[in-house]
Amino acid sequence: MILHEVETWSRRELEKLQLARLQQTVQRVYERVPFYRQKLVGRITLENIRSLEDIHKLPFTTKKDLRDHYPFGLLAVDLQQAVRLHASSGTSGKPTVVAYTKNDIENWADIVARAIAIAGGERGQVLHNAYGYGLFTGGLGLHYGSERLGMVTVPISGGNTDRQVMLIEDFQPHVICGTPSYVLNIAERMKELGKDPRQTSLKYGIFGAEPWSEEMRKTLEEAFAIKACDIYGLSEVIGPGVAMECHEAQDGLHIADDHFYVEVIDPETLEPLPEGEEGELVFTSLTKEAFPVLRYRTGDIASITKERCKCGRTTTRMSRVKGRVDDMLIIRGVNVFPSEIEHYLLTIQELAPYYQIHLFRKETLDTVELQVEINESFAQEIGGDLSDVRVALLKKRIQHVLKNYCLISIDVHVCEPKSLPRSEGKAVRIVDHRKEKVKK
């Protein structure tokens, strides 16, 4: 369902709107945000922005800039004009804080409503929202978008998985939202309770907040007999809804071009990359009042295309996020993202869809260990004996697959079923032990 005519505008119409809103945003941050005014003085004036290409003259914004001006140094309004604050988890220091005016909240609800409709949601249907509520933007972002679309919204949040199962059975939702790793846990728990996830009322899933592979999509779709669609967003830009994959094509995520301008750059040279080439996503907000950002470096690796989608939309599409720049692993000289490893692990039928990558330091060398979990079926086949020769053969096969397709040689530790941690939010794929103190 196409919710707004802007989704089918010509490229010329879209770019005309984007340019006008870009000019307004630059004027706004110049007048109201000292950080940007200092960056812009002597570099560019509003009169110099005559085309969208001129965006390359603007300065980048980074997460460090947000932390350096914590908590309210980058706001373009007085705090009293804001109606809500969100923040990152702050696990590596101070969180990044973003603010919203009433108009920002209204725009965000519209953006997410469009996203849910792109994924197959419709007015009057029930939406089960298993994203976490609170300072994290996921829960409230999907909540207000669902209500704006006119759906019956179940604000269950994350965790309490048995209750999730009960309400899916009792409320008969059409759409489920959450991180792919946690929704997979719900399916696992349903099976433990003797229930078939494929027999629920669910038709569509909206999954995001963590990189996930095409094989994970197949796993989720098979588990629930649904169409699984990818949603993208980050709090620094607005939250979920920046881009959404359509259920018709499932071929790239449609960016809300009327609210955001996207670029792809080489993360090392910072030079713009052509359409179709992978690099770091950079977003400029075009309509935000409280917390506008110029050329925000997301750290996410993807590509973009401006070809019309078979669903009829003409908006820019981004590929699924391959990973984050800072999540990329270098294993014996080879660069690889966890999502690439995941893709091939999920093709191995003896494995459950759970894994972790552990990083250690031994003297002056970094070492990597991949922990994988066998499924119940294979565990029964070997009688629960991890010393069985078939486990050793499985380990060698995993190493062979990763060597052939990811070009990495890695130590593999095979674990028994349900022994690896289960996520109630974002899955922890990389566990870094390198800074842990060695006990004497």
Buried (B, 14 or more C-beta within 10 A) or exposed (E): BBBBEBBBBEEEBBBEBBBEBBBEBBEBBBEBBEBBEEBBEEEBEEEEBEEBEBBEEBBBBBBEBBBEBBBBBBBBBEEEBBEBBBBBEEEEEEBBBBBBBEBBBEBBBBBBBBBBBBBBBBEEBBBBBBBBBEBBBBBBBBBBBBBBBEBBBBBBBBEEBEEBBEBBBEBBBBBBBBBBBBBBBBBBBBEEEEBEBEEBBBBBBBBBBBBBBBBBBBBBBEBBEBBBBBBBBBBBBBBBBBBBBBBBBBBBBBBBBBBBBBBBBEBEEBEBBEEEEBBBBBBBBBBBBBBBBBBBBBBBBBBBBBEBBEBEBBBBBBBBBBBBBEBBBEBEEEEBBBBBBBBBBBEBEBBBBBBBBBBBBEEEEBBBBBBBBBBBEBBEEBEEEBEBEBBEEBBEEBBEBBEEEBBBEBBBEBBBBBEBEBBBBBBEBEEEEEEEEEEE
